[in-house]
Amino acid sequence: MDKKKLSQNALFGMGNPLLDISAVVDKDFLDKYGLKPNDQILAEEKHKALFEELVKKSKVEYHAGGSTQNSVKIAQWMIQEPHKVATFFGCIGTDHFGEILKRKAEEAHVDARYYEQNEEPTGTCAACITGDNRSLVANLAAANRYKKEKHLDLEDNWELVEKASVYYIAGFFLTVSPESILKVAQHAADNNKIFCLNLSAPFISQYFKQPLMKVMPFVDILFGNETEAATFAREQGFETEDIEEIARKAQNLPKVNNRRQRTVVFTQGRDHTVATKGDKVLTFPVLDIDQNDIVDTNGAGDAFVGGYLSELVQGQPLEQCIHAGHYAANVIIRRAGCTFPEKPDFH
């Protein structure tokens, strides 16, 4: 299938821009702060010291992060030219970390339009790496201050939203500005464009069920991993633990734009990826990798989505999108944080 010629701002992402502070820790460290080896949570008071302790570790690395921002950055990297195919909205502080995020977005050729405010510092995410697991603790800070009427609604910004043909928002943003998500989702449905959402973390399905299910009818492509899918199924009363069955049931949830059937894509780490296509549920094996080549799995899920979006925005079929997703994730897990080589080697 011929690829669509890409224009700038064809892919739109909105989410929590965070600076990742990552370090390798041991089980005692996780236990001390009550963390699970493979999880994502929002920071509470008891985690304040965790950030300080992490920064003092010998080998701490800083990477521009935040789930949605990672994904659009990877999509842009996969696409290469033209620059600024990907747009990103989110809120940062007017501080040193904010400057780093701006610089990193520029280096990645993403058109990042941050809402900048000085009440809260730029958000951070502690990535505690143990073996090939990662436990993430996000201190949203500024990211939590995103305001629809102060940013998304502004004419110059909304024009960028209108330029896009594919929209991607991680479920994490449901904790910040569900009204912004709904405005974008409604625009996509009204104009028969593609709106994608990620389940993002088990706590979203559990504690933000209402905003999640308000957006669900607008979702054309739903992403998630096996843990998130299982939690979602439990919370929705699907009464099955079978991942293929969960995908089918999620696909059949009510949908606003009936001109497109929903696609559900669930990754399962090193196990095959499950996806719905028409009335079938298909499985796709991931690329083989030697366990010794895995540096850390932080950003693997974001990378999968980024690869997928890079082909989706070019009008490619499901199989090709998943192939690109697997390729991107395979590259990312060989490196620290959500970083990538200068050019992709993808065919």
Contacts in CASP RR format, 6 or more apart in sequence:
PFRMAT RR
TARGET T0000
AUTHOR 0000-0000-0000
METHOD contacts of the structure
MODEL  1
MDKKKLSQNALFGMGNPLLDISAVVDKDFLDKYGLKPNDQILAEEKHKAL
FEELVKKSKVEYHAGGSTQNSVKIAQWMIQEPHKVATFFGCIGTDHFGEI
LKRKAEEAHVDARYYEQNEEPTGTCAACITGDNRSLVANLAAANRYKKEK
HLDLEDNWELVEKASVYYIAGFFLTVSPESILKVAQHAADNNKIFCLNLS
APFISQYFKQPLMKVMPFVDILFGNETEAATFAREQGFETEDIEEIARKA
QNLPKVNNRRQRTVVFTQGRDHTVATKGDKVLTFPVLDIDQNDIVDTNGA
GDAFVGGYLSELVQGQPLEQCIHAGHYAANVIIRRAGCTFPEKPDFH
1 315 0 8 1.000
1 316 0 8 1.000
1 317 0 8 1.000
1 320 0 8 1.000
3 314 0 8 1.000
3 315 0 8 1.000
3 316 0 8 1.000
4 313 0 8 1.000
4 314 0 8 1.000
4 315 0 8 1.000
6 79 0 8 1.000
6 82 0 8 1.000
6 85 0 8 1.000
6 313 0 8 1.000
6 314 0 8 1.000
7 82 0 8 1.000
7 85 0 8 1.000
7 163 0 8 1.000
8 82 0 8 1.000
8 83 0 8 1.000
8 84 0 8 1.000
8 85 0 8 1.000
8 111 0 8 1.000
8 163 0 8 1.000
9 84 0 8 1.000
9 85 0 8 1.000
9 86 0 8 1.000
9 87 0 8 1.000
9 111 0 8 1.000
9 160 0 8 1.000
9 163 0 8 1.000
9 164 0 8 1.000
10 85 0 8 1.000
10 163 0 8 1.000
10 164 0 8 1.000
10 165 0 8 1.000
10 166 0 8 1.000
10 313 0 8 1.000
11 72 0 8 1.000
11 75 0 8 1.000
11 76 0 8 1.000
11 85 0 8 1.000
11 86 0 8 1.000
11 87 0 8 1.000
11 164 0 8 1.000
11 165 0 8 1.000
11 166 0 8 1.000
11 168 0 8 1.000
11 309 0 8 1.000
11 313 0 8 1.000
12 86 0 8 1.000
12 87 0 8 1.000
12 89 0 8 1.000
12 160 0 8 1.000
12 161 0 8 1.000
12 163 0 8 1.000
12 164 0 8 1.000
12 166 0 8 1.000
12 167 0 8 1.000
12 168 0 8 1.000
12 184 0 8 1.000
13 68 0 8 1.000
13 71 0 8 1.000
13 72 0 8 1.000
13 86 0 8 1.000
13 87 0 8 1.000
13 88 0 8 1.000
13 89 0 8 1.000
13 167 0 8 1.000
13 168 0 8 1.000
13 169 0 8 1.000
14 68 0 8 1.000
14 88 0 8 1.000
14 89 0 8 1.000
14 90 0 8 1.000
14 152 0 8 1.000
14 169 0 8 1.000
14 173 0 8 1.000
14 180 0 8 1.000
14 181 0 8 1.000
14 184 0 8 1.000
15 66 0 8 1.000
15 67 0 8 1.000
15 68 0 8 1.000
15 69 0 8 1.000
15 88 0 8 1.000
15 89 0 8 1.000
15 90 0 8 1.000
15 143 0 8 1.000
15 146 0 8 1.000
15 169 0 8 1.000
15 170 0 8 1.000
15 172 0 8 1.000
15 173 0 8 1.000
15 176 0 8 1.000
16 66 0 8 1.000
16 67 0 8 1.000
16 68 0 8 1.000
16 69 0 8 1.000
16 90 0 8 1.000
16 123 0 8 1.000
16 138 0 8 1.000
16 140 0 8 1.000
16 143 0 8 1.000
16 144 0 8 1.000
16 146 0 8 1.000
16 170 0 8 1.000
16 172 0 8 1.000
16 173 0 8 1.000
16 176 0 8 1.000
17 64 0 8 1.000
17 65 0 8 1.000
17 66 0 8 1.000
17 69 0 8 1.000
17 88 0 8 1.000
17 90 0 8 1.000
17 91 0 8 1.000
17 92 0 8 1.000
17 98 0 8 1.000
17 101 0 8 1.000
17 112 0 8 1.000
17 114 0 8 1.000
17 122 0 8 1.000
17 123 0 8 1.000
17 143 0 8 1.000
18 65 0 8 1.000
18 66 0 8 1.000
18 69 0 8 1.000
18 122 0 8 1.000
18 123 0 8 1.000
18 124 0 8 1.000
18 125 0 8 1.000
18 138 0 8 1.000
18 140 0 8 1.000
18 143 0 8 1.000
19 62 0 8 1.000
19 63 0 8 1.000
19 64 0 8 1.000
19 65 0 8 1.000
19 97 0 8 1.000
19 98 0 8 1.000
19 100 0 8 1.000
19 101 0 8 1.000
19 122 0 8 1.000
19 123 0 8 1.000
19 124 0 8 1.000
19 125 0 8 1.000
20 61 0 8 1.000
20 62 0 8 1.000
20 63 0 8 1.000
20 64 0 8 1.000
20 65 0 8 1.000
20 66 0 8 1.000
20 124 0 8 1.000
20 125 0 8 1.000
20 127 0 8 1.000
20 298 0 8 1.000
20 337 0 8 1.000
20 338 0 8 1.000
21 51 0 8 1.000
21 54 0 8 1.000
21 55 0 8 1.000
21 60 0 8 1.000
21 61 0 8 1.000
21 62 0 8 1.000
21 124 0 8 1.000
21 125 0 8 1.000
21 126 0 8 1.000
21 127 0 8 1.000
22 60 0 8 1.000
22 61 0 8 1.000
22 62 0 8 1.000
22 63 0 8 1.000
22 126 0 8 1.000
22 127 0 8 1.000
22 128 0 8 1.000
22 129 0 8 1.000
22 134 0 8 1.000
22 296 0 8 1.000
22 298 0 8 1.000
22 336 0 8 1.000
22 337 0 8 1.000
23 54 0 8 1.000
23 57 0 8 1.000
23 59 0 8 1.000
23 60 0 8 1.000
23 61 0 8 1.000
23 127 0 8 1.000
23 128 0 8 1.000
23 129 0 8 1.000
24 57 0 8 1.000
24 59 0 8 1.000
24 129 0 8 1.000
24 130 0 8 1.000
24 131 0 8 1.000
25 54 0 8 1.000
25 57 0 8 1.000
25 128 0 8 1.000
25 129 0 8 1.000
25 130 0 8 1.000
26 130 0 8 1.000
27 37 0 8 1.000
27 130 0 8 1.000
29 35 0 8 1.000
29 53 0 8 1.000
29 128 0 8 1.000
30 36 0 8 1.000
30 37 0 8 1.000
30 128 0 8 1.000
30 130 0 8 1.000
30 135 0 8 1.000
33 46 0 8 1.000
33 47 0 8 1.000
33 50 0 8 1.000
33 137 0 8 1.000
35 41 0 8 1.000
35 128 0 8 1.000
35 135 0 8 1.000
35 137 0 8 1.000
36 135 0 8 1.000
37 130 0 8 1.000
37 133 0 8 1.000
37 135 0 8 1.000
38 133 0 8 1.000
38 134 0 8 1.000
38 135 0 8 1.000
38 227 0 8 1.000
39 135 0 8 1.000
39 136 0 8 1.000
39 201 0 8 1.000
39 202 0 8 1.000
40 135 0 8 1.000
40 136 0 8 1.000
40 138 0 8 1.000
40 172 0 8 1.000
40 200 0 8 1.000
40 201 0 8 1.000
40 203 0 8 1.000
41 136 0 8 1.000
41 137 0 8 1.000
41 138 0 8 1.000
41 201 0 8 1.000
41 203 0 8 1.000
42 137 0 8 1.000
42 138 0 8 1.000
42 139 0 8 1.000
42 140 0 8 1.000
42 175 0 8 1.000
42 203 0 8 1.000
43 50 0 8 1.000
43 51 0 8 1.000
43 126 0 8 1.000
43 137 0 8 1.000
43 138 0 8 1.000
43 139 0 8 1.000
43 140 0 8 1.000
47 126 0 8 1.000
47 137 0 8 1.000
47 139 0 8 1.000
50 126 0 8 1.000
50 128 0 8 1.000
50 137 0 8 1.000
51 124 0 8 1.000
51 126 0 8 1.000
51 137 0 8 1.000
51 139 0 8 1.000
54 60 0 8 1.000
54 126 0 8 1.000
54 128 0 8 1.000
61 336 0 8 1.000
61 337 0 8 1.000
62 100 0 8 1.000
63 104 0 8 1.000
63 336 0 8 1.000
63 337 0 8 1.000
63 338 0 8 1.000
63 339 0 8 1.000
64 73 0 8 1.000
64 100 0 8 1.000
64 101 0 8 1.000
64 104 0 8 1.000
64 105 0 8 1.000
64 108 0 8 1.000
65 101 0 8 1.000
65 125 0 8 1.000
65 338 0 8 1.000
66 125 0 8 1.000
66 138 0 8 1.000
66 170 0 8 1.000
66 172 0 8 1.000
66 302 0 8 1.000
67 170 0 8 1.000
67 171 0 8 1.000
67 172 0 8 1.000
67 198 0 8 1.000
67 200 0 8 1.000
67 302 0 8 1.000
68 88 0 8 1.000
68 168 0 8 1.000
68 169 0 8 1.000
68 170 0 8 1.000
68 172 0 8 1.000
68 173 0 8 1.000
68 302 0 8 1.000
69 88 0 8 1.000
69 105 0 8 1.000
69 110 0 8 1.000
69 112 0 8 1.000
70 299 0 8 1.000
70 302 0 8 1.000
70 303 0 8 1.000
70 306 0 8 1.000
70 338 0 8 1.000
71 168 0 8 1.000
71 170 0 8 1.000
71 302 0 8 1.000
71 303 0 8 1.000
71 305 0 8 1.000
71 306 0 8 1.000
71 309 0 8 1.000
72 86 0 8 1.000
72 87 0 8 1.000
72 88 0 8 1.000
72 110 0 8 1.000
72 168 0 8 1.000
72 306 0 8 1.000
72 309 0 8 1.000
73 86 0 8 1.000
73 88 0 8 1.000
73 105 0 8 1.000
73 108 0 8 1.000
73 110 0 8 1.000
73 338 0 8 1.000
74 302 0 8 1.000
74 303 0 8 1.000
74 305 0 8 1.000
74 306 0 8 1.000
74 307 0 8 1.000
74 310 0 8 1.000
74 328 0 8 1.000
74 332 0 8 1.000
74 338 0 8 1.000
74 340 0 8 1.000
75 85 0 8 1.000
75 86 0 8 1.000
75 306 0 8 1.000
75 307 0 8 1.000
75 309 0 8 1.000
75 310 0 8 1.000
75 313 0 8 1.000
76 83 0 8 1.000
76 84 0 8 1.000
76 85 0 8 1.000
76 86 0 8 1.000
76 108 0 8 1.000
76 109 0 8 1.000
76 110 0 8 1.000
76 310 0 8 1.000
77 108 0 8 1.000
77 340 0 8 1.000
77 344 0 8 1.000
78 306 0 8 1.000
78 307 0 8 1.000
78 310 0 8 1.000
78 311 0 8 1.000
78 324 0 8 1.000
78 328 0 8 1.000
78 344 0 8 1.000
78 346 0 8 1.000
79 85 0 8 1.000
79 86 0 8 1.000
79 310 0 8 1.000
79 313 0 8 1.000
79 314 0 8 1.000
80 343 0 8 1.000
80 344 0 8 1.000
83 109 0 8 1.000
84 109 0 8 1.000
84 110 0 8 1.000
84 111 0 8 1.000
85 313 0 8 1.000
86 110 0 8 1.000
86 111 0 8 1.000
87 110 0 8 1.000
87 111 0 8 1.000
87 112 0 8 1.000
87 113 0 8 1.000
87 160 0 8 1.000
87 161 0 8 1.000
87 163 0 8 1.000
87 164 0 8 1.000
88 105 0 8 1.000
88 110 0 8 1.000
88 111 0 8 1.000
88 112 0 8 1.000
88 113 0 8 1.000
89 113 0 8 1.000
89 114 0 8 1.000
89 115 0 8 1.000
89 146 0 8 1.000
89 151 0 8 1.000
89 152 0 8 1.000
89 157 0 8 1.000
90 113 0 8 1.000
90 114 0 8 1.000
90 115 0 8 1.000
90 143 0 8 1.000
90 146 0 8 1.000
90 151 0 8 1.000
91 114 0 8 1.000
91 115 0 8 1.000
91 116 0 8 1.000
91 117 0 8 1.000
91 142 0 8 1.000
91 143 0 8 1.000
91 144 0 8 1.000
91 145 0 8 1.000
91 146 0 8 1.000
91 147 0 8 1.000
91 151 0 8 1.000
92 98 0 8 1.000
92 101 0 8 1.000
92 102 0 8 1.000
92 114 0 8 1.000
92 115 0 8 1.000
92 116 0 8 1.000
92 122 0 8 1.000
92 123 0 8 1.000
92 142 0 8 1.000
92 143 0 8 1.000
93 116 0 8 1.000
93 117 0 8 1.000
93 118 0 8 1.000
93 120 0 8 1.000
93 121 0 8 1.000
93 122 0 8 1.000
93 123 0 8 1.000
93 141 0 8 1.000
93 142 0 8 1.000
94 116 0 8 1.000
94 117 0 8 1.000
94 118 0 8 1.000
95 121 0 8 1.000
95 122 0 8 1.000
97 121 0 8 1.000
97 122 0 8 1.000
97 123 0 8 1.000
97 124 0 8 1.000
98 114 0 8 1.000
98 122 0 8 1.000
101 112 0 8 1.000
101 114 0 8 1.000
101 122 0 8 1.000
102 112 0 8 1.000
102 114 0 8 1.000
105 112 0 8 1.000
106 112 0 8 1.000
111 160 0 8 1.000
113 151 0 8 1.000
113 157 0 8 1.000
113 160 0 8 1.000
115 145 0 8 1.000
115 146 0 8 1.000
115 147 0 8 1.000
115 150 0 8 1.000
115 151 0 8 1.000
117 142 0 8 1.000
117 145 0 8 1.000
119 142 0 8 1.000
119 145 0 8 1.000
120 141 0 8 1.000
120 142 0 8 1.000
120 144 0 8 1.000
120 145 0 8 1.000
121 141 0 8 1.000
121 142 0 8 1.000
122 141 0 8 1.000
122 142 0 8 1.000
122 143 0 8 1.000
123 138 0 8 1.000
123 139 0 8 1.000
123 140 0 8 1.000
123 141 0 8 1.000
123 142 0 8 1.000
123 143 0 8 1.000
124 138 0 8 1.000
124 139 0 8 1.000
124 141 0 8 1.000
125 136 0 8 1.000
125 137 0 8 1.000
125 138 0 8 1.000
125 139 0 8 1.000
126 136 0 8 1.000
126 137 0 8 1.000
126 138 0 8 1.000
126 139 0 8 1.000
127 134 0 8 1.000
127 135 0 8 1.000
127 136 0 8 1.000
127 296 0 8 1.000
127 298 0 8 1.000
127 337 0 8 1.000
128 134 0 8 1.000
128 135 0 8 1.000
128 136 0 8 1.000
128 137 0 8 1.000
129 296 0 8 1.000
129 298 0 8 1.000
131 296 0 8 1.000
132 291 0 8 1.000
132 294 0 8 1.000
132 296 0 8 1.000
132 297 0 8 1.000
132 333 0 8 1.000
133 297 0 8 1.000
134 296 0 8 1.000
134 297 0 8 1.000
134 298 0 8 1.000
134 299 0 8 1.000
136 298 0 8 1.000
138 172 0 8 1.000
140 175 0 8 1.000
140 176 0 8 1.000
143 176 0 8 1.000
144 175 0 8 1.000
144 176 0 8 1.000
146 173 0 8 1.000
146 176 0 8 1.000
146 177 0 8 1.000
146 180 0 8 1.000
147 177 0 8 1.000
148 177 0 8 1.000
148 179 0 8 1.000
148 180 0 8 1.000
148 183 0 8 1.000
151 157 0 8 1.000
152 158 0 8 1.000
152 161 0 8 1.000
152 180 0 8 1.000
152 183 0 8 1.000
152 184 0 8 1.000
153 183 0 8 1.000
161 184 0 8 1.000
161 187 0 8 1.000
162 187 0 8 1.000
164 193 0 8 1.000
165 193 0 8 1.000
165 194 0 8 1.000
165 313 0 8 1.000
166 193 0 8 1.000
166 194 0 8 1.000
166 196 0 8 1.000
166 309 0 8 1.000
166 312 0 8 1.000
166 313 0 8 1.000
167 184 0 8 1.000
167 185 0 8 1.000
167 188 0 8 1.000
167 193 0 8 1.000
167 194 0 8 1.000
167 195 0 8 1.000
167 196 0 8 1.000
168 196 0 8 1.000
168 197 0 8 1.000
168 198 0 8 1.000
168 305 0 8 1.000
168 309 0 8 1.000
169 181 0 8 1.000
169 184 0 8 1.000
169 196 0 8 1.000
169 197 0 8 1.000
169 198 0 8 1.000
170 197 0 8 1.000
170 198 0 8 1.000
170 200 0 8 1.000
170 302 0 8 1.000
171 197 0 8 1.000
171 198 0 8 1.000
171 199 0 8 1.000
171 200 0 8 1.000
171 201 0 8 1.000
171 204 0 8 1.000
171 208 0 8 1.000
171 212 0 8 1.000
172 200 0 8 1.000
172 201 0 8 1.000
172 204 0 8 1.000
173 180 0 8 1.000
173 181 0 8 1.000
174 181 0 8 1.000
174 204 0 8 1.000
174 208 0 8 1.000
174 211 0 8 1.000
174 212 0 8 1.000
174 215 0 8 1.000
175 204 0 8 1.000
175 208 0 8 1.000
178 211 0 8 1.000
178 214 0 8 1.000
178 215 0 8 1.000
181 197 0 8 1.000
181 211 0 8 1.000
181 215 0 8 1.000
182 214 0 8 1.000
182 215 0 8 1.000
182 218 0 8 1.000
184 195 0 8 1.000
185 195 0 8 1.000
185 215 0 8 1.000
185 218 0 8 1.000
185 219 0 8 1.000
186 218 0 8 1.000
187 193 0 8 1.000
188 194 0 8 1.000
188 195 0 8 1.000
188 218 0 8 1.000
188 220 0 8 1.000
188 257 0 8 1.000
189 195 0 8 1.000
189 218 0 8 1.000
189 256 0 8 1.000
189 257 0 8 1.000
192 257 0 8 1.000
192 259 0 8 1.000
192 260 0 8 1.000
194 220 0 8 1.000
194 221 0 8 1.000
194 260 0 8 1.000
194 312 0 8 1.000
195 218 0 8 1.000
195 219 0 8 1.000
195 220 0 8 1.000
195 221 0 8 1.000
196 219 0 8 1.000
196 220 0 8 1.000
196 221 0 8 1.000
196 222 0 8 1.000
196 223 0 8 1.000
196 305 0 8 1.000
196 309 0 8 1.000
196 312 0 8 1.000
197 215 0 8 1.000
197 216 0 8 1.000
197 219 0 8 1.000
197 221 0 8 1.000
197 222 0 8 1.000
197 223 0 8 1.000
198 222 0 8 1.000
198 223 0 8 1.000
198 224 0 8 1.000
198 305 0 8 1.000
199 205 0 8 1.000
199 222 0 8 1.000
199 223 0 8 1.000
199 224 0 8 1.000
199 225 0 8 1.000
199 228 0 8 1.000
199 229 0 8 1.000
199 231 0 8 1.000
199 232 0 8 1.000
200 224 0 8 1.000
200 228 0 8 1.000
201 228 0 8 1.000
202 227 0 8 1.000
202 228 0 8 1.000
202 231 0 8 1.000
204 212 0 8 1.000
204 228 0 8 1.000
205 212 0 8 1.000
205 228 0 8 1.000
205 231 0 8 1.000
205 232 0 8 1.000
205 235 0 8 1.000
205 236 0 8 1.000
206 231 0 8 1.000
206 235 0 8 1.000
209 235 0 8 1.000
216 222 0 8 1.000
216 253 0 8 1.000
216 254 0 8 1.000
217 253 0 8 1.000
217 254 0 8 1.000
217 255 0 8 1.000
217 256 0 8 1.000
218 255 0 8 1.000
218 256 0 8 1.000
218 257 0 8 1.000
219 255 0 8 1.000
219 262 0 8 1.000
220 257 0 8 1.000
220 260 0 8 1.000
220 262 0 8 1.000
220 263 0 8 1.000
221 262 0 8 1.000
221 263 0 8 1.000
221 264 0 8 1.000
221 265 0 8 1.000
221 312 0 8 1.000
222 250 0 8 1.000
222 251 0 8 1.000
222 262 0 8 1.000
222 263 0 8 1.000
222 264 0 8 1.000
222 265 0 8 1.000
223 265 0 8 1.000
223 266 0 8 1.000
223 267 0 8 1.000
223 304 0 8 1.000
223 305 0 8 1.000
223 308 0 8 1.000
224 265 0 8 1.000
224 266 0 8 1.000
224 267 0 8 1.000
225 266 0 8 1.000
225 267 0 8 1.000
225 268 0 8 1.000
225 269 0 8 1.000
225 301 0 8 1.000
226 243 0 8 1.000
226 266 0 8 1.000
226 267 0 8 1.000
226 268 0 8 1.000
226 269 0 8 1.000
226 271 0 8 1.000
229 243 0 8 1.000
229 246 0 8 1.000
229 247 0 8 1.000
229 250 0 8 1.000
229 266 0 8 1.000
230 241 0 8 1.000
230 243 0 8 1.000
230 246 0 8 1.000
232 238 0 8 1.000
232 246 0 8 1.000
232 250 0 8 1.000
233 240 0 8 1.000
233 241 0 8 1.000
233 246 0 8 1.000
233 249 0 8 1.000
233 250 0 8 1.000
236 249 0 8 1.000
236 253 0 8 1.000
238 245 0 8 1.000
238 246 0 8 1.000
238 249 0 8 1.000
240 246 0 8 1.000
240 249 0 8 1.000
243 266 0 8 1.000
243 268 0 8 1.000
243 274 0 8 1.000
244 274 0 8 1.000
244 281 0 8 1.000
244 283 0 8 1.000
246 266 0 8 1.000
247 264 0 8 1.000
247 266 0 8 1.000
247 274 0 8 1.000
247 275 0 8 1.000
247 276 0 8 1.000
247 281 0 8 1.000
248 264 0 8 1.000
248 276 0 8 1.000
248 281 0 8 1.000
250 262 0 8 1.000
250 264 0 8 1.000
251 261 0 8 1.000
251 262 0 8 1.000
251 263 0 8 1.000
251 264 0 8 1.000
251 276 0 8 1.000
253 262 0 8 1.000
255 261 0 8 1.000
255 262 0 8 1.000
261 278 0 8 1.000
262 276 0 8 1.000
263 275 0 8 1.000
263 276 0 8 1.000
263 277 0 8 1.000
263 318 0 8 1.000
264 274 0 8 1.000
264 275 0 8 1.000
264 276 0 8 1.000
265 273 0 8 1.000
265 274 0 8 1.000
265 275 0 8 1.000
265 276 0 8 1.000
265 308 0 8 1.000
265 322 0 8 1.000
266 273 0 8 1.000
266 274 0 8 1.000
266 275 0 8 1.000
267 273 0 8 1.000
267 286 0 8 1.000
267 301 0 8 1.000
267 304 0 8 1.000
267 329 0 8 1.000
268 274 0 8 1.000
269 286 0 8 1.000
269 297 0 8 1.000
269 300 0 8 1.000
270 286 0 8 1.000
270 289 0 8 1.000
271 286 0 8 1.000
272 283 0 8 1.000
272 284 0 8 1.000
272 285 0 8 1.000
272 286 0 8 1.000
273 283 0 8 1.000
273 284 0 8 1.000
273 286 0 8 1.000
273 304 0 8 1.000
273 322 0 8 1.000
273 326 0 8 1.000
274 281 0 8 1.000
274 282 0 8 1.000
274 283 0 8 1.000
274 284 0 8 1.000
275 281 0 8 1.000
275 282 0 8 1.000
275 283 0 8 1.000
275 284 0 8 1.000
275 318 0 8 1.000
275 322 0 8 1.000
276 282 0 8 1.000
277 318 0 8 1.000
282 318 0 8 1.000
284 319 0 8 1.000
284 322 0 8 1.000
284 323 0 8 1.000
284 326 0 8 1.000
286 326 0 8 1.000
286 329 0 8 1.000
286 330 0 8 1.000
287 326 0 8 1.000
287 327 0 8 1.000
287 330 0 8 1.000
289 330 0 8 1.000
289 333 0 8 1.000
289 334 0 8 1.000
293 333 0 8 1.000
293 334 0 8 1.000
294 333 0 8 1.000
294 334 0 8 1.000
295 333 0 8 1.000
295 334 0 8 1.000
295 335 0 8 1.000
295 336 0 8 1.000
296 333 0 8 1.000
296 336 0 8 1.000
296 337 0 8 1.000
297 333 0 8 1.000
298 337 0 8 1.000
298 338 0 8 1.000
299 332 0 8 1.000
299 337 0 8 1.000
299 338 0 8 1.000
300 329 0 8 1.000
300 332 0 8 1.000
300 333 0 8 1.000
301 329 0 8 1.000
302 332 0 8 1.000
302 338 0 8 1.000
303 325 0 8 1.000
303 328 0 8 1.000
303 329 0 8 1.000
303 331 0 8 1.000
303 332 0 8 1.000
303 333 0 8 1.000
303 338 0 8 1.000
303 340 0 8 1.000
304 325 0 8 1.000
304 326 0 8 1.000
304 328 0 8 1.000
304 329 0 8 1.000
305 325 0 8 1.000
306 324 0 8 1.000
306 325 0 8 1.000
306 328 0 8 1.000
307 321 0 8 1.000
307 324 0 8 1.000
307 325 0 8 1.000
307 327 0 8 1.000
307 328 0 8 1.000
308 321 0 8 1.000
308 322 0 8 1.000
308 324 0 8 1.000
308 325 0 8 1.000
309 321 0 8 1.000
310 324 0 8 1.000
310 328 0 8 1.000
311 320 0 8 1.000
311 321 0 8 1.000
311 323 0 8 1.000
311 324 0 8 1.000
312 321 0 8 1.000
316 324 0 8 1.000
324 346 0 8 1.000
327 344 0 8 1.000
327 346 0 8 1.000
328 340 0 8 1.000
328 344 0 8 1.000
328 346 0 8 1.000
331 340 0 8 1.000
331 341 0 8 1.000
331 344 0 8 1.000
332 338 0 8 1.000
332 339 0 8 1.000
332 340 0 8 1.000
335 341 0 8 1.000
END
